[in-house]
Amino acid sequence: MPCPALEIPMTAVQSFDVAILGAGLAGRLAAWHLVRSGARVALVERGGPDGTGSAAHVAAAMLAPLAESAIAERRIVDLGIASVDLWRAWLAELPEPVFFQEDGTLVVWHARDRGEMSLFASRVRAVAPPELVAQRMRTLDGAGVAELEPALAGRFPQGLFLAGEGQLDNRGVLRALLSCAVSEGVHCVWEAGEVDADALPSLGICARVVLDCRGLGARAAWPAQPGQAGPGAMPGLRGLRGEVVRVHAPDVKLRRPVRMLHPRYPIYIAPKPNDLYVIGATELESEDDSPMSVRSALELLSAAHSLHPAFGEARVLELNVQRRPTRPDHLPAIRVDQAARTVRVNGLYRHGFLIAPAVTEAACAVVRALLNDDPAAHAVPAAVRWPGMIEAVTETPVSAGADGAGLLH
C-alpha cells in the first residue's frame, strides 16, 4: 500500500511486505504463515503480547466439526474438517510442543432429556457429509460410555461418540505461534491502541499489503450490506457474548471433551493438561462484556456438577466473558480491496479455533497474490476452494474507530 506523506523522519520508517492488524488467533497464524513463506511481516496489536484481550485466550479450542454440525452450516463443517488437518500438520512444525488430541467427542444426556439426542443426531445427519457421519458417529450403551470415560461409569445409560474430533491448548498455541513468528523475524508493535491502516506510518510502518484481523475492532470496516440498512437491520458485524469457566478438578479425570445435551443449558467440558477443565455453553445474543452474572455461573457449574459430582469440589480459577465477532449469516468472510491493497478477515463467530487455519490459509493466499500484483487476487486458485467466502470490494470502508473491544478468535 503506498505510504502517504509523513511528518516523521523517513529514516524512522521500516518497509514491510505485509502489516497485520490484530494479534489474536488469526493474526498470529497469518504472521507465522507469511513470514515462513519469505514475506517481511509487521504485526500490530492494540494490547500486549499475552493476548488476554482476545476471545482466543479464553476459548475451549475444541476441533469438533461433526459436533458443531448440529448448530452450524455445512460450510463450517467443511472448513473445520480442513482445519483439523492443518492443525495436525502445523502444530508438528512449531518448535515447542502444544497439547493436542484427537480422541473424539463424547455426547451424553440425562434420561429426561433423551429427546435432545434425537434432535442432535438428526441435525448432524442433515448437515454433515454422510460418509463422515457413517465413519465417525456411533451410538453407545452404558458400558460403551464407561469404556470411553470410566469417570462417567453408571451415570449415563446411553451416549453418542464422535470419533476423530479433537482439541488443543488455546493459550499454548498463542504463545507458540508468537514465539515462532518472532524468531522468524516478524516485527511486533504492542500497546498500539486502536489503529487502522492509515495509522501505520505513525508507527513507523510502511507496508505493501495490509491484512486486517482485528475482529470487533474493525467493526466500522464491515458495514451492513446494501439493501440491508435501515431500522431493525442487523449490523454487518456484531459481538455475541460467550461465557466460559475454568476450574481445577483433580478428582474428575475425563479423557476427552464431553458435551451434555439439555434443552436450556447444553454445555461442553474440555479437559486440559494438569486437571484443568474448560466449561462453556452456547452464545448469548448480547454486546454486553461485563463480568459473568451469578446466574450464568450457577447454570454452568450446576450443569457440570450434574455430569460428575466431583466437580462440586473443583476450584474455580476463572470466570471469563468475551464477545465473538459475528456476521449476519454467522459465516466467516474475507474481503479484498485491491485498490487499497487491503485484505480483511472477520466473522469467525464461535468457531474460531475450529476454522481459523483454513480461513487464514485462504487469506494468506490472497495476500501473496496482491504482493505479486495479481489482478484477480480475490479469486486465486488456492482461495477459491471456499467459493463465496472471498469477496472483492470496490470501495474502501470507513476507517475503524475505537468501537469494539474483541480480537479475532
TORKE-405960 format. One record per residue (C-alpha): residue number from 1; residue in one letter; x, y, z. Coordinates in nm, 2 decimals. Example, Ala and Ser with C-alpha at 12.3 -4.5 7.8 and 13.67 -1.06 7.14 Angstrom:
    n  res      px      py      pz
    1    A    1.23   -0.45    0.78
    2    S    1.37   -0.11    0.71
//
This chain:
    n  res      px      py      pz
    1    M    0.00    0.00    0.00
    2    P    0.16    0.34   -0.10
    3    C    0.27    0.53    0.21
    4    P    0.13    0.89    0.25
    5    A    0.34    1.19    0.31
    6    L    0.49    1.15    0.66
    7    E    0.56    1.41    0.93
    8    I    0.82    1.18    1.09
    9    P    1.17    1.13    0.95
   10    M    1.18    0.87    0.67
   11    T    1.47    0.70    0.85
   12    A    1.22    0.61    1.13
   13    V    1.00    0.42    0.89
   14    Q    1.06    0.05    0.81
   15    S    0.92   -0.12    0.49
   16    F    0.74   -0.45    0.51
   17    D    0.56   -0.67    0.26
   18    V    0.26   -0.72    0.49
   19    A    0.13   -0.53    0.80
   20    I   -0.11   -0.74    1.01
   21    L   -0.36   -0.56    1.23
   22    G   -0.46   -0.76    1.53
   23    A   -0.26   -1.03    1.71
   24    G   -0.55   -1.27    1.80
   25    L   -0.55   -1.62    1.67
   26    A   -0.59   -1.53    1.30
   27    G   -0.33   -1.25    1.32
   28    R   -0.07   -1.48    1.48
   29    L   -0.15   -1.77    1.24
   30    A   -0.11   -1.53    0.94
   31    A    0.21   -1.38    1.07
   32    W    0.37   -1.72    1.12
   33    H    0.24   -1.84    0.78
   34    L    0.35   -1.54    0.58
   35    V    0.69   -1.49    0.74
   36    R    0.78   -1.86    0.67
   37    S    0.69   -1.80    0.31
   38    G    0.96   -1.53    0.29
   39    A    0.75   -1.22    0.34
   40    R    0.86   -0.93    0.56
   41    V    0.59   -0.90    0.82
   42    A    0.49   -0.64    1.09
   43    L    0.23   -0.74    1.35
   44    V    0.04   -0.46    1.52
   45    E   -0.17   -0.52    1.83
   46    R   -0.36   -0.27    2.04
   47    G   -0.29   -0.47    2.36
   48    G    0.00   -0.67    2.49
   49    P    0.17   -0.99    2.37
   50    D   -0.01   -1.21    2.62
   51    G   -0.33   -1.20    2.42
   52    T   -0.56   -1.16    2.72
   53    G   -0.79   -0.92    2.53
   54    S   -0.87   -1.18    2.27
   55    A   -1.15   -1.43    2.26
   56    A   -0.89   -1.69    2.17
   57    H   -0.74   -1.65    2.51
   58    V   -1.05   -1.78    2.69
   59    A   -1.18   -2.03    2.43
   60    A   -1.21   -2.41    2.48
   61    A   -1.03   -2.46    2.15
   62    M   -1.23   -2.77    2.05
   63    L   -1.18   -2.91    1.70
   64    A   -1.52   -3.07    1.66
   65    P   -1.67   -3.03    1.31
   66    L   -1.92   -3.31    1.35
   67    A   -2.05   -3.19    1.68
   68    E   -2.07   -2.83    1.55
   69    S   -2.28   -2.95    1.25
   70    A   -2.57   -2.98    1.49
   71    I   -2.58   -2.60    1.51
   72    A   -2.38   -2.48    1.21
   73    E   -2.40   -2.48    0.83
   74    R   -2.22   -2.72    0.60
   75    R   -1.96   -2.45    0.52
   76    I   -1.84   -2.45    0.88
   77    V   -1.82   -2.83    0.88
   78    D   -1.61   -2.84    0.57
   79    L   -1.38   -2.56    0.69
   80    G   -1.35   -2.75    1.02
   81    I   -1.25   -3.07    0.86
   82    A   -0.98   -2.90    0.65
   83    S   -0.86   -2.70    0.96
   84    V   -0.82   -3.01    1.17
   85    D   -0.58   -3.15    0.91
   86    L   -0.40   -2.81    0.90
   87    W   -0.37   -2.80    1.28
   88    R   -0.22   -3.15    1.28
   89    A    0.05   -3.05    1.03
   90    W    0.12   -2.70    1.16
   91    L    0.15   -2.80    1.52
   92    A    0.41   -3.06    1.43
   93    E    0.61   -2.78    1.27
   94    L    0.61   -2.55    1.58
   95    P    0.94   -2.57    1.77
   96    E    0.77   -2.60    2.11
   97    P    0.51   -2.87    2.19
   98    V    0.15   -2.78    2.23
   99    F   -0.12   -3.00    2.38
  100    F   -0.33   -3.16    2.10
  101    Q   -0.55   -3.46    2.10
  102    E   -0.79   -3.63    1.86
  103    D   -0.96   -3.87    2.09
  104    G   -1.32   -3.78    1.98
  105    T   -1.61   -3.61    2.15
  106    L   -1.85   -3.79    2.38
  107    V   -2.21   -3.67    2.38
  108    V   -2.43   -3.76    2.68
  109    W   -2.77   -3.66    2.82
  110    H   -2.98   -3.73    3.13
  111    A   -3.28   -3.96    3.08
  112    R   -3.53   -3.68    3.09
  113    D   -3.35   -3.51    2.81
  114    R   -3.33   -3.80    2.57
  115    G   -3.54   -3.61    2.31
  116    E   -3.24   -3.37    2.28
  117    M   -3.04   -3.67    2.15
  118    S   -3.28   -3.73    1.86
  119    L   -3.27   -3.36    1.76
  120    F   -2.89   -3.35    1.79
  121    A   -2.84   -3.67    1.58
  122    S   -3.09   -3.57    1.31
  123    R   -2.92   -3.23    1.27
  124    V   -2.58   -3.38    1.24
  125    R   -2.71   -3.62    0.97
  126    A   -2.88   -3.34    0.79
  127    V   -2.57   -3.11    0.77
  128    A   -2.25   -3.32    0.79
  129    P   -2.11   -3.52    0.50
  130    P   -2.29   -3.86    0.50
  131    E   -1.97   -4.05    0.47
  132    L   -1.83   -3.87    0.78
  133    V   -2.13   -3.94    0.98
  134    A   -2.12   -4.31    0.88
  135    Q   -1.75   -4.33    0.97
  136    R   -1.74   -4.14    1.29
  137    M   -2.08   -4.13    1.47
  138    R   -2.19   -4.43    1.67
  139    T   -2.44   -4.49    1.95
  140    L   -2.32   -4.62    2.29
  141    D   -2.49   -4.81    2.57
  142    G   -2.39   -4.75    2.93
  143    A   -2.10   -5.00    2.90
  144    G   -1.97   -4.81    2.60
  145    V   -1.98   -4.48    2.78
  146    A   -1.80   -4.63    3.07
  147    E   -1.53   -4.78    2.85
  148    L   -1.46   -4.44    2.69
  149    E   -1.49   -4.24    3.01
  150    P   -1.45   -4.45    3.32
  151    A   -1.53   -4.14    3.53
  152    L   -1.88   -4.15    3.40
  153    A   -1.95   -4.52    3.46
  154    G   -2.30   -4.58    3.58
  155    R   -2.41   -4.22    3.52
  156    F   -2.54   -4.23    3.16
  157    P   -2.71   -4.53    3.01
  158    Q   -2.66   -4.40    2.66
  159    G   -2.43   -4.18    2.46
  160    L   -2.30   -4.08    2.12
  161    F   -1.94   -4.10    2.03
  162    L   -1.80   -3.87    1.75
  163    A   -1.46   -4.03    1.66
  164    G   -1.17   -3.83    1.53
  165    E   -1.26   -3.49    1.68
  166    G   -1.00   -3.31    1.89
  167    Q   -0.90   -3.01    2.09
  168    L   -0.58   -2.82    2.18
  169    D   -0.43   -2.58    2.43
  170    N   -0.55   -2.24    2.32
  171    R   -0.30   -2.04    2.53
  172    G   -0.02   -2.27    2.44
  173    V   -0.09   -2.22    2.07
  174    L   -0.10   -1.84    2.10
  175    R    0.24   -1.85    2.28
  176    A    0.40   -2.09    2.04
  177    L    0.28   -1.91    1.73
  178    L    0.41   -1.57    1.86
  179    S    0.74   -1.72    1.97
  180    C    0.80   -1.89    1.64
  181    A    0.69   -1.58    1.44
  182    V    0.92   -1.35    1.63
  183    S    1.21   -1.59    1.59
  184    E    1.15   -1.59    1.21
  185    G    1.17   -1.22    1.20
  186    V    0.82   -1.08    1.25
  187    H    0.83   -0.72    1.37
  188    C    0.58   -0.67    1.66
  189    V    0.43   -0.34    1.78
  190    W    0.24   -0.38    2.11
  191    E    0.01   -0.15    2.30
  192    A   -0.06    0.04    1.98
  193    G   -0.41    0.13    2.08
  194    E   -0.70    0.14    1.83
  195    V   -0.53    0.17    1.49
  196    D   -0.62    0.12    1.13
  197    A   -0.42    0.10    0.81
  198    D   -0.40    0.48    0.79
  199    A   -0.22    0.50    1.12
  200    L    0.06    0.26    1.03
  201    P    0.31    0.53    0.91
  202    S    0.28    0.70    1.26
  203    L    0.40    0.37    1.40
  204    G    0.70    0.37    1.16
  205    I    0.55    0.10    0.93
  206    C    0.51    0.12    0.55
  207    A    0.35   -0.20    0.40
  208    R    0.27   -0.31    0.05
  209    V   -0.04   -0.50    0.18
  210    V   -0.24   -0.47    0.49
  211    L   -0.42   -0.78    0.64
  212    D   -0.68   -0.67    0.89
  213    C   -0.75   -0.93    1.16
  214    R   -0.90   -0.71    1.43
  215    G   -1.23   -0.88    1.48
  216    L   -1.47   -0.63    1.65
  217    G   -1.20   -0.37    1.64
  218    A   -1.27   -0.35    1.27
  219    R   -1.65   -0.31    1.31
  220    A   -1.66    0.02    1.11
  221    A   -1.49   -0.15    0.81
  222    W   -1.78   -0.41    0.80
  223    P   -2.10   -0.20    0.75
  224    A   -2.43   -0.36    0.67
  225    Q   -2.46   -0.47    0.31
  226    P   -2.65   -0.26    0.06
  227    G   -3.02   -0.33    0.09
  228    Q   -2.99   -0.44    0.45
  229    A   -2.97   -0.10    0.61
  230    G   -3.25    0.08    0.79
  231    P   -3.43    0.04    1.13
  232    G   -3.41   -0.31    1.27
  233    A   -3.14   -0.41    1.02
  234    M   -2.87   -0.64    1.16
  235    P   -2.52   -0.47    1.15
  236    G   -2.25   -0.60    0.92
  237    L   -2.05   -0.72    1.23
  238    R   -2.17   -0.76    1.58
  239    G   -2.04   -0.91    1.90
  240    L   -2.20   -1.22    2.06
  241    R   -2.13   -1.28    2.42
  242    G   -1.97   -1.61    2.52
  243    E   -1.91   -1.72    2.88
  244    V   -1.65   -1.98    2.99
  245    V   -1.54   -2.11    3.33
  246    R   -1.20   -2.26    3.40
  247    V   -1.17   -2.50    3.70
  248    H   -0.92   -2.73    3.86
  249    A   -1.08   -3.06    3.92
  250    P   -0.82   -3.34    4.00
  251    D   -1.10   -3.58    4.11
  252    V   -1.29   -3.58    3.78
  253    K   -1.04   -3.75    3.53
  254    L   -1.22   -3.70    3.20
  255    R   -1.01   -3.81    2.90
  256    R   -1.18   -3.62    2.61
  257    P   -1.43   -3.33    2.55
  258    V   -1.78   -3.41    2.67
  259    R   -2.10   -3.24    2.55
  260    M   -2.41   -3.27    2.77
  261    L   -2.73   -3.21    2.59
  262    H   -3.01   -3.01    2.76
  263    P   -3.30   -2.81    2.63
  264    R   -3.19   -2.49    2.82
  265    Y   -2.83   -2.55    2.94
  266    P   -2.63   -2.75    2.69
  267    I   -2.27   -2.74    2.79
  268    Y   -1.93   -2.86    2.68
  269    I   -1.65   -2.97    2.91
  270    A   -1.30   -2.98    2.77
  271    P   -1.02   -3.14    2.98
  272    K   -0.68   -2.98    2.96
  273    P   -0.35   -3.08    3.10
  274    N   -0.29   -3.07    3.48
  275    D   -0.65   -3.14    3.57
  276    L   -0.78   -2.82    3.42
  277    Y   -1.13   -2.81    3.27
  278    V   -1.29   -2.55    3.05
  279    I   -1.67   -2.54    3.08
  280    G   -1.88   -2.34    2.84
  281    A   -2.22   -2.31    2.68
  282    T   -2.38   -2.15    2.37
  283    E   -2.36   -1.78    2.29
  284    L   -2.58   -1.51    2.42
  285    E   -2.73   -1.25    2.18
  286    S   -2.57   -0.96    2.36
  287    E   -2.30   -0.70    2.31
  288    D   -2.25   -0.69    2.69
  289    D   -1.89   -0.76    2.80
  290    S   -1.94   -0.71    3.17
  291    P   -1.83   -0.98    3.42
  292    M   -2.03   -1.31    3.43
  293    S   -2.35   -1.30    3.62
  294    V   -2.42   -1.52    3.93
  295    R   -2.70   -1.69    3.73
  296    S   -2.47   -1.78    3.44
  297    A   -2.20   -1.91    3.68
  298    L   -2.46   -2.12    3.87
  299    E   -2.60   -2.27    3.55
  300    L   -2.26   -2.36    3.40
  301    L   -2.13   -2.51    3.73
  302    S   -2.46   -2.68    3.82
  303    A   -2.47   -2.85    3.48
  304    A   -2.10   -2.96    3.52
  305    H   -2.19   -3.10    3.87
  306    S   -2.48   -3.29    3.72
  307    L   -2.24   -3.45    3.48
  308    H   -2.00   -3.56    3.75
  309    P   -2.04   -3.48    4.12
  310    A   -1.67   -3.44    4.17
  311    F   -1.70   -3.10    4.00
  312    G   -1.86   -2.99    4.33
  313    E   -1.51   -2.99    4.49
  314    A   -1.34   -2.82    4.19
  315    R   -1.17   -2.49    4.24
  316    V   -1.29   -2.21    4.02
  317    L   -0.99   -2.04    3.86
  318    E   -1.15   -1.81    3.61
  319    L   -1.49   -1.68    3.51
  320    N   -1.44   -1.54    3.16
  321    V   -1.66   -1.34    2.92
  322    Q   -1.57   -1.24    2.56
  323    R   -1.76   -1.12    2.26
  324    R   -1.72   -1.31    1.93
  325    P   -1.72   -1.11    1.61
  326    T   -2.02   -1.23    1.41
  327    R   -2.16   -1.15    1.07
  328    P   -2.54   -1.17    1.00
  329    D   -2.51   -1.51    0.83
  330    H   -2.27   -1.65    1.11
  331    L   -2.01   -1.73    0.84
  332    P   -1.66   -1.60    0.80
  333    A   -1.57   -1.37    0.52
  334    I   -1.25   -1.24    0.35
  335    R   -1.29   -0.90    0.17
  336    V   -1.03   -0.79   -0.08
  337    D   -0.99   -0.42   -0.16
  338    Q   -0.73   -0.43   -0.44
  339    A   -0.72   -0.05   -0.48
  340    A   -0.63    0.00   -0.12
  341    R   -0.43   -0.33   -0.12
  342    T   -0.61   -0.44    0.20
  343    V   -0.74   -0.78    0.29
  344    R   -0.99   -0.81    0.58
  345    V   -1.07   -1.13    0.77
  346    N   -1.37   -1.15    1.01
  347    G   -1.67   -1.32    1.13
  348    L   -1.53   -1.64    1.28
  349    Y   -1.81   -1.63    1.54
  350    R   -1.79   -1.92    1.79
  351    H   -1.59   -2.14    1.55
  352    G   -1.25   -1.96    1.59
  353    F   -1.01   -2.25    1.66
  354    L   -1.22   -2.49    1.45
  355    I   -1.20   -2.29    1.13
  356    A   -0.91   -2.04    1.17
  357    P   -0.64   -2.24    0.99
  358    A   -0.85   -2.28    0.67
  359    V   -0.97   -1.93    0.67
  360    T   -0.63   -1.78    0.74
  361    E   -0.47   -2.00    0.48
  362    A   -0.71   -1.86    0.22
  363    A   -0.65   -1.50    0.33
  364    C   -0.27   -1.55    0.31
  365    A   -0.31   -1.68   -0.04
  366    V   -0.49   -1.36   -0.14
  367    V   -0.22   -1.15    0.03
  368    R    0.05   -1.33   -0.16
  369    A   -0.15   -1.27   -0.49
  370    L   -0.16   -0.90   -0.40
  371    L    0.21   -0.89   -0.34
  372    N    0.25   -1.05   -0.68
  373    D    0.02   -0.78   -0.84
  374    D   -0.23   -1.04   -0.95
  375    P   -0.53   -0.85   -1.10
  376    A   -0.76   -1.13   -0.98
  377    A   -0.62   -1.16   -0.63
  378    H   -0.97   -1.22   -0.49
  379    A   -1.00   -1.54   -0.69
  380    V   -0.66   -1.71   -0.67
  381    P   -0.68   -2.09   -0.71
  382    A   -0.57   -2.16   -0.35
  383    A   -0.86   -1.95   -0.22
  384    V   -1.15   -2.04   -0.45
  385    R   -1.17   -2.37   -0.26
  386    W   -1.42   -2.18   -0.05
  387    P   -1.65   -2.01   -0.30
  388    G   -1.85   -1.72   -0.16
  389    M   -1.62   -1.67    0.14
  390    I   -1.39   -1.43   -0.05
  391    E   -1.54   -1.11   -0.17
  392    A   -1.40   -0.83   -0.39
  393    V   -1.49   -0.48   -0.28
  394    T   -1.46   -0.17   -0.49
  395    E   -1.49    0.09   -0.22
  396    T   -1.26    0.12    0.09
  397    P   -1.48    0.10    0.41
  398    V   -1.47    0.38    0.66
  399    S   -1.17    0.36    0.89
  400    A   -1.24    0.17    1.20
  401    G   -1.27    0.36    1.52
  402    A   -1.23    0.27    1.88
  403    D   -1.56    0.08    1.89
  404    G   -1.53   -0.29    1.97
  405    A   -1.30   -0.45    2.22
  406    G   -1.26   -0.80    2.09
  407    L   -0.99   -0.95    1.87
  408    L   -1.05   -1.22    1.61
  409    H   -1.08   -1.56    1.76
//
